């Protein structure tokens, strides 16, 4: 009897298909992690060590590269600008995106599907197509060289993705919850703020992370719309480390590590919620 129980609880060996899948996943992990480790390795060397042996470990760790990159590149001001622009964009796009997604998913009106399609078209419009007319219009309105003028296109390009993701989450909710709330006298605003938003927490994690990462790494709009060095965001500031005749590689890579650290930290903190949210949206959305 005990022997049969032991045999039932014993783990089965992996099939050849699962072994191949694990090997492929490990290879993908190495491909993505190796460049990050190499950048970290280079950022801790001196320029002579980078030129002589770019892939070797540093003989002496130079932590001062990060301090010099922070002060010489004025990364503090640039990071504050990025946090301000990306933070406001994140809050506004998620709030208005959630309202639009709730209206499309849960409210009955004739143009709901047309509105959904209209917002999905926004995912197909590249920023390069409207960059020149957008800059001309903003220049006439006096919105260039301002953080607010940079937030507007960021919000505009972030809304379609937020609406697309949140619509799937709102559709996955049980309609009986909203019907019971309506019978108890809850208004449409109460259903949105008291029922839909708390239940869509995972959806906010997914859409919020994608919005934050896309805007944090955005370069083209920030470079075109902002000319004041004190208002430039972090990706634009990183370009200053590349000179026309020489490049300080160790400081440049140290600055890149500082720039990508917030996105890595945010993803590591909410990785479980993100995976759960993507799975929920794929199955029920």
C-alpha positions as CSV (number, residue, x, y, z in Angstrom):
1,X,0.0,0.0,0.0
2,X,2.8,2.5,0.9
3,X,4.7,1.5,-2.1
4,X,1.8,2.3,-4.4
5,X,1.3,5.7,-2.7
6,X,5.0,6.4,-3.2
7,X,4.8,5.5,-6.9
8,X,1.7,7.8,-7.4
9,X,3.4,10.7,-5.7
10,X,6.7,10.2,-7.6
11,X,7.4,12.9,-10.2
12,X,7.2,11.8,-13.8
13,X,10.3,12.4,-16.0
14,X,10.1,15.3,-18.4
15,X,9.1,14.5,-22.0
16,X,11.4,15.4,-24.9
17,X,9.0,18.2,-25.9
18,X,9.1,19.8,-22.4
19,X,12.9,19.5,-22.4
20,X,13.1,21.3,-25.7
21,X,10.8,24.0,-24.4
22,X,12.8,24.5,-21.3
23,X,16.0,24.7,-23.3
24,X,14.5,27.3,-25.6
25,X,13.2,29.4,-22.7
26,X,16.7,29.3,-21.0
27,X,18.3,30.4,-24.3
28,X,15.8,33.3,-24.5
29,X,16.6,34.3,-20.9
30,X,20.3,34.3,-21.6
31,X,19.9,36.4,-24.8
32,X,17.9,39.0,-22.9
33,X,20.0,39.0,-19.7
34,X,23.5,38.8,-21.2
35,X,23.5,42.4,-22.7
36,X,22.4,43.8,-19.3
37,X,25.2,42.0,-17.5
38,X,27.7,43.2,-20.2
39,X,26.6,46.8,-19.8
40,X,26.9,46.5,-16.0
41,X,30.4,45.0,-16.5
42,X,31.5,47.8,-18.8
43,X,30.1,50.5,-16.5
44,X,32.4,49.3,-13.7
45,X,35.6,49.6,-15.8
46,X,37.8,52.4,-17.0
47,X,38.1,53.4,-20.6
48,X,41.4,51.7,-21.1
49,X,40.0,48.4,-19.8
50,X,37.0,48.7,-22.1
51,X,39.2,49.1,-25.1
52,X,41.7,46.4,-24.2
53,X,39.3,43.7,-23.0
54,X,35.6,44.7,-23.5
55,X,34.3,41.3,-22.4
56,X,36.6,40.6,-19.5
57,X,35.7,41.2,-15.9
58,X,37.0,44.5,-14.4
59,X,40.4,44.3,-12.6
60,X,39.3,47.1,-10.4
61,X,35.7,48.2,-9.8
62,X,35.1,51.9,-10.5
63,X,32.0,53.0,-8.7
64,X,32.9,56.6,-9.4
65,X,31.6,56.1,-13.0
66,X,28.1,56.3,-11.7
67,X,28.7,59.5,-9.6
68,X,30.4,61.2,-12.6
69,X,27.7,60.2,-15.0
70,X,25.1,61.5,-12.6
71,X,26.7,64.9,-12.1
72,X,28.3,65.5,-15.6
73,X,25.2,64.3,-17.4
74,X,22.8,66.1,-15.1
75,X,20.8,62.9,-14.7
76,X,19.0,64.1,-11.6
77,X,17.1,66.9,-13.5
78,X,16.5,64.6,-16.4
79,X,15.1,61.8,-14.1
80,X,12.8,64.3,-12.4
81,X,11.5,65.4,-15.8
82,X,10.9,61.9,-16.9
83,X,9.2,61.0,-13.6
84,X,6.9,64.0,-13.9
85,X,6.0,63.5,-17.5
86,X,5.6,59.7,-17.3
87,X,3.7,60.0,-13.9
88,X,1.1,62.5,-15.2
89,X,0.8,60.6,-18.5
90,X,0.2,57.3,-16.6
91,X,-2.5,58.7,-14.3
92,X,-4.4,60.6,-17.0
93,X,-4.3,57.8,-19.6
94,X,-5.3,55.1,-17.1
95,X,-8.2,57.2,-15.7
96,X,-9.7,58.3,-19.0
97,X,-8.8,54.9,-20.6
98,X,-10.7,53.1,-17.8
99,X,-13.7,55.3,-18.3
100,X,-13.7,54.7,-22.1
101,X,-13.1,51.0,-21.7
102,X,-15.9,50.7,-19.2
103,X,-18.3,52.5,-21.5
104,X,-17.4,50.2,-24.4
105,X,-17.5,47.0,-22.4
106,X,-20.4,47.5,-20.0
107,X,-22.7,50.2,-21.3
108,X,-25.2,49.5,-24.1
109,X,-25.1,52.1,-26.8
110,X,-25.1,51.9,-30.6
111,X,-21.7,53.2,-31.3
112,X,-19.8,51.2,-28.7
113,X,-18.2,48.8,-31.3
114,X,-17.4,51.8,-33.6
115,X,-15.8,53.6,-30.7
116,X,-13.7,50.5,-29.9
117,X,-12.6,50.2,-33.5
118,X,-11.8,53.9,-33.6
119,X,-9.5,53.6,-30.6
120,X,-7.8,50.4,-32.0
121,X,-6.9,52.4,-35.1
122,X,-4.8,54.6,-32.9
123,X,-2.5,51.6,-32.3
124,X,-1.7,51.5,-36.0
125,X,-0.7,55.1,-36.4
126,X,3.1,55.6,-36.1
127,X,4.3,58.8,-34.5
128,X,6.6,59.5,-37.4
129,X,3.6,60.1,-39.7
130,X,2.2,63.0,-37.6
131,X,5.4,64.4,-36.1
132,X,5.8,67.4,-38.5
133,X,2.2,68.5,-38.5
134,X,2.0,68.0,-34.7
135,X,5.1,70.1,-34.2
136,X,3.8,72.9,-36.4
137,X,0.5,73.0,-34.6
138,X,2.1,72.9,-31.2
139,X,4.5,75.7,-32.2
140,X,1.5,77.9,-33.2
141,X,-0.2,77.2,-29.9
142,X,3.0,77.8,-27.9
143,X,3.2,74.3,-26.5
144,X,6.7,73.4,-27.7
145,X,9.5,73.4,-25.2
146,X,7.2,72.6,-22.3
147,X,6.5,69.5,-20.3
148,X,2.8,69.9,-20.7
149,X,3.2,70.0,-24.5
150,X,5.1,66.7,-24.3
151,X,2.5,65.1,-22.1
152,X,-0.3,65.7,-24.6
153,X,1.1,63.4,-27.4
154,X,2.2,60.9,-24.7
155,X,-1.3,60.7,-23.4
156,X,-2.7,60.5,-26.9
157,X,-0.5,57.5,-27.9
158,X,-1.0,55.8,-24.5
159,X,-4.8,55.8,-24.5
160,X,-5.4,53.3,-27.3
161,X,-3.3,50.6,-25.6
162,X,-4.9,51.3,-22.2
163,X,-8.4,51.1,-23.7
164,X,-7.6,48.0,-25.6
165,X,-6.3,46.1,-22.5
166,X,-8.9,47.4,-20.0
167,X,-11.8,46.6,-22.3
168,X,-10.9,43.0,-22.2
169,X,-10.7,43.0,-18.4
170,X,-14.1,44.8,-18.0
171,X,-15.7,42.3,-20.4
172,X,-14.4,39.4,-18.3
173,X,-16.3,40.6,-15.2
174,X,-19.6,38.9,-14.3
175,X,-22.5,41.0,-15.5
176,X,-24.5,39.8,-12.5
177,X,-22.4,42.0,-10.2
178,X,-23.5,45.1,-12.1
179,X,-27.1,44.0,-12.3
180,X,-27.3,43.3,-8.6
181,X,-25.7,46.7,-7.9
182,X,-28.2,48.4,-10.2
183,X,-31.1,46.7,-8.4
184,X,-29.7,48.0,-5.1
185,X,-29.9,51.5,-6.5
186,X,-26.2,52.0,-7.5
187,X,-25.7,54.4,-10.3
188,X,-23.5,53.9,-13.3
189,X,-20.8,56.0,-11.6
190,X,-21.1,53.9,-8.5
191,X,-20.7,50.7,-10.6
192,X,-17.6,52.1,-12.2
193,X,-15.8,53.4,-9.1
194,X,-17.0,50.9,-6.5
195,X,-17.1,47.7,-8.5
196,X,-15.3,47.9,-11.8
197,X,-12.1,49.7,-10.7
198,X,-11.4,47.5,-7.6
199,X,-11.9,44.4,-9.7
200,X,-9.7,45.6,-12.5
201,X,-6.6,46.1,-10.4
202,X,-4.6,43.5,-12.4
203,X,-5.5,45.2,-15.6
204,X,-4.2,48.5,-14.3
205,X,-0.9,46.8,-13.5
206,X,-0.5,45.5,-17.0
207,X,-1.6,48.6,-18.9
208,X,0.2,50.9,-16.4
209,X,3.5,49.1,-16.8
210,X,3.3,49.2,-20.6
211,X,2.4,52.9,-20.6
212,X,5.2,53.7,-18.1
213,X,7.9,51.7,-20.0
214,X,6.9,53.1,-23.4
215,X,6.9,56.7,-22.3
216,X,10.0,56.3,-20.1
217,X,12.1,55.1,-23.1
218,X,10.5,57.5,-25.7
219,X,13.2,59.6,-27.5
220,X,11.8,61.1,-30.7
221,X,9.0,63.3,-29.3
222,X,11.1,64.4,-26.4
223,X,14.0,65.3,-28.6
224,X,11.8,67.3,-31.1
225,X,9.5,69.1,-28.7
226,X,11.9,70.0,-25.9
227,X,14.9,72.3,-26.5
228,X,15.6,73.5,-23.0
229,X,18.3,71.3,-21.4
230,X,16.6,71.7,-18.0
231,X,13.4,70.2,-19.4
232,X,14.8,67.3,-21.3
233,X,13.9,63.8,-20.3
234,X,16.3,60.9,-19.5
235,X,16.5,59.3,-22.9
236,X,17.5,62.6,-24.5
237,X,20.1,63.3,-21.9
238,X,21.7,59.9,-22.6
239,X,22.6,61.1,-26.1
240,X,24.9,63.8,-24.7
241,X,27.4,61.1,-23.7
242,X,28.1,60.4,-27.4
243,X,30.3,63.1,-28.8
244,X,31.3,63.8,-32.4
245,X,34.9,62.9,-31.9
246,X,35.0,60.8,-28.7
247,X,32.7,58.9,-26.5
248,X,33.1,58.2,-22.8
249,X,31.8,54.6,-22.8
250,X,32.0,53.8,-19.1
251,X,30.0,56.9,-18.2
252,X,27.6,56.3,-21.0
253,X,26.9,52.7,-19.9
254,X,26.7,53.8,-16.3
255,X,24.0,56.3,-17.3
256,X,22.2,53.6,-19.2
257,X,22.1,51.4,-16.2
258,X,20.7,54.3,-14.1
259,X,18.1,54.9,-16.8
260,X,16.8,51.4,-17.1
261,X,17.0,50.6,-13.3
262,X,13.5,52.0,-12.5
263,X,11.8,49.9,-15.2
264,X,13.5,46.8,-14.1
265,X,12.6,47.5,-10.4
266,X,9.0,48.1,-11.3
267,X,8.7,45.0,-13.4
268,X,10.3,42.8,-10.7
269,X,8.0,44.2,-8.0
270,X,4.8,43.5,-10.1
271,X,5.9,40.6,-12.3
272,X,3.3,38.2,-10.8
273,X,0.4,40.7,-11.3
274,X,1.6,41.4,-14.8
275,X,1.7,37.7,-15.9
276,X,-1.7,37.1,-14.2
277,X,-3.1,40.1,-16.0
278,X,-1.8,39.1,-19.4
279,X,-3.2,35.5,-19.0
280,X,-6.6,36.8,-17.8
281,X,-6.8,39.2,-20.8
282,X,-5.8,36.6,-23.2
283,X,-8.3,34.0,-22.0
284,X,-11.3,36.0,-21.0
285,X,-10.8,39.2,-23.0
